[in-house]
Every structure is written in C-alpha cells, then in structure tokens.
Amino acid sequence: MESDGMRLAFPDLTSYRVAVAADQRLVAEAVREALEARGHDAVVVRWPPVDDARAGSAPNPFRVRRTRRSAGPPPDVAILVSDLSKISQVRGAQMLIGVLDVPWLVLAGVPEGPAWGALYERGASLVVSSDTGLNALCGLVGDLAGGRTHSTEGGRRELIHSWRNFAQYRGELTARVDSLTGREEEVLQQLYEGLAVRAIAERGEVTEATVRSQVKAILRKLEVNSQIAAVAAYQEVRANNAHRTAVLAGREPVDA
C-alpha cells in the first residue's frame, strides 16, 4: 500500500471490526496494525493451507488466529491481501470469501484481469490494487460496511467473463495434454528439454521415423501445428500444475 489513489472527500472516522487475511502472515499483521492505529478493531484470519487450496476444500471450522481481540462480534468487513499470481493463491482467496459472509475488500498484486474476476465471481465486494494507500483503504472499509461499493456492474461482469474464459481455456489445454500416451508425454517432455528428434530416438533406442510419428500424434492431440507451439502448451500446463500462471497477471494464453 504505497499510494493514496482513491482518497475520499469525507473520511469515515467510525471504528469498524475488520478481519484481515493474507497469504503472507507478516503482511496480514502489518495491515492489522495499520488498521488498529486508525482506531479499527482488526483480527487476523487464518489463510487456508496449500493442500486445502489445491483440493478446493474450505477450512472446517473457519479458524481465526486466536487473540484476546478475536472473541467478540463478527467482523463488519474483511480485507484480503494477495499477489494472486498463483492458482493456489486464487483458490485460497476464493475459499475464504466463500466461508466468511461479510463484505470482502481484496487488495490484489496482479493487474486487473481474470484473477479479479475469479474473486468477484466468488462474491468479493470490491477488488482494488494492492498499491491502494491506507487513507483510501480505511475509506473503502467504511463504504463497504455501509453497503456502498465503487465497482460497476458492467466492469464486474467483464472480469468474471475473462476468468471463466481463462478457466475454460486452462481446462481444455490440460485435458489435451492428459490425452497423450505415456510415451507421447515422454517425447514431449524431451522436446521441452530441448532435445532434437534424433537425440530422442537415440535415447529411446528407436528410429527417427518412430519419434516423428509420435510427434505428429502429439501435435494432433494438442491441436497445434508446430513443435514450438506444443512445447509452449506443455510449459503452460506444467506451470498451471505448479499453481502458477502468467495469464492471471494479464498475459494472454499461448496462441497455438
């Protein structure tokens, strides 16, 4: 939170109870301390473990890091802070928003795009840049607690649509790679490592013609027309499986 690009003309001086969640504990604590310095009652919410985020299972029961302040009324607003550059981060954020039924203000580290849409689809009230300044943040907390939001319905729909398109693309691409036989995937892995057809044939103790036939099958199943495009698709699926994706950061999918 470095700039105050969204200041309110009339700052809200009301104190609110705010839940704070971040995939980095130190960040959550820093936000909590900043809010408390402004007079708010803030409590840190536990971020879902990586395994839970991968499986898509919500924490049960929903756990708040226990402090003296954690006992009391439910929060008026919840703040979520994350880069959202990894699929696991997006899934974890979706889980939290789905579990705690309060207005959610998301501070996203990635530019406006599919990741924002993923959280709007889940029910986030407002997604803004993590560069939003503290004064603006406190103003937005007051707005959301009062039922006011700065997002437009059209902009929200567009972002949700971009997320759904990305999710569909990612699913289709993964399904294509999964359709490869074990040997075809092995050949594709070796192409990804930079091996030429001859080297792959020598390593597998088969003819070059056999490898070329396998490469043709790979291109057909991945619905691409070059080895470079096949390797690019494979690289993206590998990145997705590692819970990372450049698409969420605003880059376009691989154009095969």
Backbone hydrogen bonds, N-H to C=O, Kabsch-Sander energy under -0.5 kcal/mol:
donor,donor_aa,acceptor,acceptor_aa,energy
3,S,131,D,-2.5
5,G,3,S,-0.6
7,R,4,D,-0.6
13,L,11,P,-0.7
18,V,16,Y,-0.6
18,V,41,D,-2.6
19,A,77,V,-2.3
20,V,43,V,-2.7
21,A,79,I,-2.9
23,D,81,V,-1.1
25,R,23,D,-0.5
27,V,24,Q,-0.7
28,A,24,Q,-2.0
29,E,25,R,-2.5
30,A,26,L,-2.1
31,V,27,V,-2.5
32,R,28,A,-2.5
33,E,29,E,-2.6
34,A,30,A,-2.2
35,L,31,V,-2.5
36,E,32,R,-2.5
37,A,33,E,-2.0
38,R,34,A,-0.8
38,R,35,L,-0.7
39,G,36,E,-1.6
40,H,35,L,-2.3
41,D,16,Y,-2.3
42,A,40,H,-0.9
43,V,18,V,-2.3
45,V,20,V,-3.6
46,R,63,R,-1.4
53,A,49,P,-2.1
54,R,50,V,-2.5
55,A,51,D,-2.0
56,G,52,D,-1.5
57,S,52,D,-1.5
65,R,44,V,-1.4
70,S,67,T,-1.0
71,A,68,R,-0.8
72,G,70,S,-0.6
76,D,17,R,-2.9
77,V,17,R,-1.4
78,A,103,P,-2.6
79,I,19,A,-3.2
80,L,105,L,-2.6
81,V,21,A,-2.6
82,S,107,L,-2.0
88,S,243,H,-0.6
90,V,86,K,-2.1
91,R,87,I,-2.9
92,G,88,S,-2.3
93,A,89,Q,-2.5
94,Q,90,V,-2.5
95,M,91,R,-2.3
96,L,92,G,-2.1
97,I,93,A,-2.4
98,G,94,Q,-2.0
99,V,95,M,-1.1
99,V,96,L,-0.6
100,L,96,L,-2.2
101,D,99,V,-0.7
102,V,100,L,-1.8
105,L,78,A,-3.0
106,V,104,W,-0.6
106,V,126,L,-3.0
107,L,80,L,-3.4
108,A,106,V,-0.7
108,A,128,V,-3.0
109,G,82,S,-1.8
110,V,83,D,-0.6
116,W,113,G,-0.8
117,G,113,G,-1.7
118,A,114,P,-2.2
119,L,115,A,-1.2
120,Y,116,W,-2.2
121,E,117,G,-2.7
122,R,118,A,-1.0
123,G,119,L,-1.0
123,G,120,Y,-0.6
124,A,119,L,-2.9
125,S,104,W,-1.4
126,L,104,W,-1.8
128,V,106,V,-2.9
130,S,108,A,-2.3
132,T,129,S,-1.8
133,G,3,S,-1.1
137,L,133,G,-2.6
138,C,134,L,-2.6
139,G,135,N,-1.9
140,L,136,A,-2.5
141,V,137,L,-2.2
142,G,138,C,-1.9
143,D,139,G,-2.1
144,L,140,L,-2.8
145,A,141,V,-2.4
146,G,142,G,-1.5
147,G,144,L,-1.5
148,R,143,D,-3.5
156,R,152,T,-2.3
157,R,153,E,-2.4
158,E,154,G,-2.2
159,L,155,G,-1.9
160,I,156,R,-2.3
161,H,157,R,-2.4
162,S,158,E,-2.0
163,W,159,L,-2.0
164,R,160,I,-2.3
165,N,161,H,-2.4
166,F,162,S,-2.1
167,A,163,W,-2.9
168,Q,164,R,-2.3
169,Y,165,N,-2.6
170,R,166,F,-3.0
171,G,167,A,-2.2
172,E,168,Q,-2.5
173,L,169,Y,-2.6
174,T,170,R,-2.3
175,A,171,G,-2.2
176,R,172,E,-2.0
177,V,173,L,-2.0
178,D,174,T,-2.4
179,S,175,A,-1.0
179,S,176,R,-0.6
180,L,177,V,-1.5
185,E,181,T,-2.6
186,E,182,G,-1.8
187,V,183,R,-2.3
188,L,184,E,-2.5
189,Q,185,E,-2.4
190,Q,186,E,-1.8
191,L,187,V,-2.2
192,Y,188,L,-2.4
193,E,189,Q,-1.5
194,G,191,L,-1.3
195,L,190,Q,-2.4
200,I,196,A,-2.3
201,A,197,V,-2.5
202,E,198,R,-2.5
203,R,199,A,-2.4
204,G,200,I,-2.2
205,E,201,A,-0.8
206,V,201,A,-2.3
211,V,207,T,-1.7
212,R,208,E,-2.8
213,S,209,A,-2.0
214,Q,210,T,-1.9
215,V,211,V,-2.6
216,K,212,R,-2.3
217,A,213,S,-1.8
218,I,214,Q,-2.1
219,L,215,V,-2.5
220,R,216,K,-2.2
221,K,217,A,-2.4
222,L,218,I,-2.4
223,E,219,L,-0.8
224,V,219,L,-2.1
225,N,256,A,-0.6
230,A,226,S,-1.9
231,V,227,Q,-2.7
232,A,228,I,-2.3
233,A,229,A,-2.4
234,Y,230,A,-2.4
235,Q,231,V,-2.7
236,E,232,A,-2.0
237,V,233,A,-2.2
238,R,234,Y,-2.5
239,A,235,Q,-2.2
240,N,236,E,-2.5
241,N,237,V,-2.6
242,A,238,R,-1.2
243,H,240,N,-2.1
244,R,239,A,-2.8
245,T,85,S,-1.4
249,A,246,A,-0.9
250,G,247,V,-2.0
251,R,246,A,-1.7
256,A,254,V,-1.1
